[in-house]
Amino acid sequence: MKKKISANSVPAVALALFLVLSAFTGRSSALQVGFYNRKCGFVDVEAIVRTVVSFRLAKDPTLVAALLRLQFHDCFVNGCDASILLDGPSSEKTAGANGSVRGYELIDTIKSILESICPGVISCADIIVMATRDAVELAKGGRYAVQTGRLDGKTSLASNVNLPSPSVSVSQVLSAFAKKGLTATDTVLLLGGHTVGITHCSFIMDRLYNFRGTGKPDPTMNPALVNTLRLRCSRTSSVDNAVNLDQNATSALIVDSLFYKQVVARRGILQIDQQLALDPLTKSTVAALANATNFVTRFGSAMVKLGAIHSGLPGEIRRNCRVINKR
């Protein structure tokens, strides 16, 4: 005899069926805002990501800069496909430029939670982009609507990592960004992400003591700042101290436009940041942003454009962000 389904159990059965069917919904051929709406039934995927990011940032606000860097380093190699998350003896993680990249554990945590709720649906690549957006918002950088629907890449090689260094010229940086479809204005906006984060003394010692072999500090750096940084970055110290990219203590962890005001005042820490305010190719854009009231909106738009970079290579939805799925 067939078991009769009661009227009260119908909603539960329907919801369970809807969740199963949603999990097998095909991915869109193009990125879109709200891609995961109803892909996991009534679960709000983006809200879960934001909750986890909020909890972790409350303990470690420096993760804002870490996530911005993580997304940038991922998207600049093979597009935004989470290839930077893959483990391996010669993976992107092992490249020198990625040696200090962090935030992997946070992405792992989010992925684990989402897999337990909605397995095989949310890509690691999308988690990076969503988590970074939420970190920016929580750091008072405004909320921008991210597009989702990415697939995770299957290739991760240190030899593919070719990121512009902080000591290259403005024209070289613009050229590198242009190859990714980003304009000069996009470049200036994205480098505005240096409004949060740190560098280390070893990266700026030449600017403080022996710029280009002159035996003198970089003449483009404010002399008062040189003196301040020399106290932290002594030539006799064996400790490679951290240095805030934003020297204003009250805004060092906030995503805002003060970065541009500081480089205009010749208080840029990294050479490339300072050159943005001096080079004819970017000087006017920096000056405009230093006095603009819409930086957070424009920064968000540039981040969306960065997040749209892709290689066109086949991908998958990794079950574990650190390894390719086993067939």
C-alpha positions, -999 to 999 in steps of 0.1 A, spaced: 0 0 0 13 34 -9 20 58 19 -3 87 19 14 122 20 -4 145 44 -13 180 34 10 194 61 40 176 46 36 189 11 54 222 17 84 204 32 85 179 2 82 207 -23 110 227 -6 133 197 -5 126 190 -42 132 227 -50 165 226 -32 176 196 -52 166 210 -85 182 244 -77 215 227 -71 216 214 -106 207 246 -123 231 254 -152 254 284 -150 249 315 -170 272 322 -199 277 357 -186 283 372 -151 252 388 -135 242 404 -103 222 381 -81 233 349 -100 228 328 -69 192 340 -62 172 308 -58 201 287 -69 201 273 -33 164 274 -27 156 302 -3 192 304 11 207 339 8 242 330 -3 256 366 -3 242 372 33 261 341 45 293 354 30 288 388 46 281 373 80 313 353 80 334 382 67 319 405 93 327 381 121 363 377 110 369 414 104 358 422 139 387 402 151 412 412 124 404 444 104 436 440 84 418 413 64 403 441 43 437 448 26 444 411 25 412 403 6 417 433 -18 452 419 -26 439 384 -29 413 393 -55 438 415 -74 465 388 -75 439 362 -86 423 382 -113 456 393 -128 466 357 -136 442 337 -157 414 360 -148 392 357 -117 391 320 -114 404 313 -79 436 297 -94 455 315 -66 438 292 -41 451 259 -55 478 242 -35 508 225 -52 546 226 -53 545 250 -83 511 267 -79 506 304 -80 508 305 -42 545 296 -45 554 326 -67 575 353 -50 549 380 -56 523 359 -37 545 350 -7 527 374 16 492 370 2 468 358 28 431 353 35 430 317 22 416 304 55 387 328 54 378 317 19 380 280 31 357 287 60 331 304 37 333 276 12 329 249 38 298 265 52 282 270 17 291 235 6 273 221 37 242 241 28 242 240 -10 269 216 -24 285 220 -58 269 254 -66 290 283 -54 324 288 -69 355 297 -50 361 325 -75 328 341 -66 335 337 -29 367 358 -33 348 385 -51 319 386 -27 341 385 4 362 413 -9 332 434 -16 318 428 19 352 437 35 353 470 15 318 478 27 326 470 63 357 492 61 333 521 52 341 519 15 305 516 4 286 486 -10 288 478 -47 267 451 -64 291 423 -76 284 401 -105 286 363 -99 285 332 -120 322 324 -123 338 290 -126 369 279 -108 401 274 -129 419 241 -132 454 255 -138 477 272 -113 513 278 -122 538 301 -105 554 307 -139 521 324 -150 524 351 -122 537 383 -137 524 412 -115 538 447 -118 561 455 -88 558 487 -67 590 501 -82 579 501 -119 570 533 -138 535 546 -142 536 539 -179 546 502 -172 517 499 -147 492 514 -172 505 490 -199 500 460 -176 465 470 -166 456 478 -202 464 443 -212 436 432 -188 412 457 -204 415 483 -177 419 520 -185 442 545 -169 414 558 -147 406 522 -137 442 518 -127 444 549 -106 411 539 -88 423 503 -82 456 515 -68 435 536 -44 431 502 -26 464 512 -10 443 533 12 445 503 35 473 478 40 510 477 47 544 473 32 577 466 49 608 486 55 628 465 31 606 477 2 612 514 9 648 516 23 661 530 -10 636 558 -9 647 567 27 684 565 24 699 558 -11 675 566 -38 688 554 -72 724 553 -58 724 590 -49 731 585 -12 701 607 -5 664 600 1 638 601 -27 633 639 -34 597 632 -42 590 621 -6 580 647 20 611 654 42 591 652 74 578 618 63 613 606 55 624 615 91 593 597 106 599 565 85 636 565 93 627 560 130 608 529 120 631 517 93 666 520 107 695 508 86 710 493 117 679 472 126 676 436 116 638 437 120 618 443 88 590 464 104 556 469 88 547 503 75 511 515 70 505 527 34 481 553 50 501 572 76 470 587 91 463 566 122 426 574 121 421 562 85 446 535 80 419 508 81 393 527 62 386 526 25 385 563 16 400 589 -8 426 602 17 451 581 -2 450 606 -30 453 636 -7 484 620 8 502 613 -25 494 648 -37 511 660 -5 541 638 -14 534 614 14 531 582 -7 548 552 8 553 531 -23 572 546 -52 544 538 -77 518 554 -55 538 586 -53 545 586 -90 508 585 -98 505 620 -84 535 633 -104 533 616 -138 515 635 -165 496 604 -175 478 601 -142 484 634 -123 451 651 -132 431 620 -123 448 618 -89 441 655 -82 405 651 -92 400 621 -69 417 639 -40 389 663 -40 361 640 -52 331 630 -30 323 599 -51 354 578 -47 337 549 -30 312 546 -59 339 548 -85 362 524 -67 333 499 -65 328 502 -103 365 496 -109 364 465 -86 335 451 -106 355 457 -138 385 439 -123 362 411 -113 350 406 -149 385 396 -162 385 361 -174 406 338 -195 379 319 -213 394 286 -202 371 257 -190 364 256 -153 344 238 -127 328 243 -92 355 231 -69 343 212 -38 375 222 -20 390 255 -30 425 242 -26 423 212 -50 408 204 -84 379 180 -83 386 144 -88 367 127 -116 
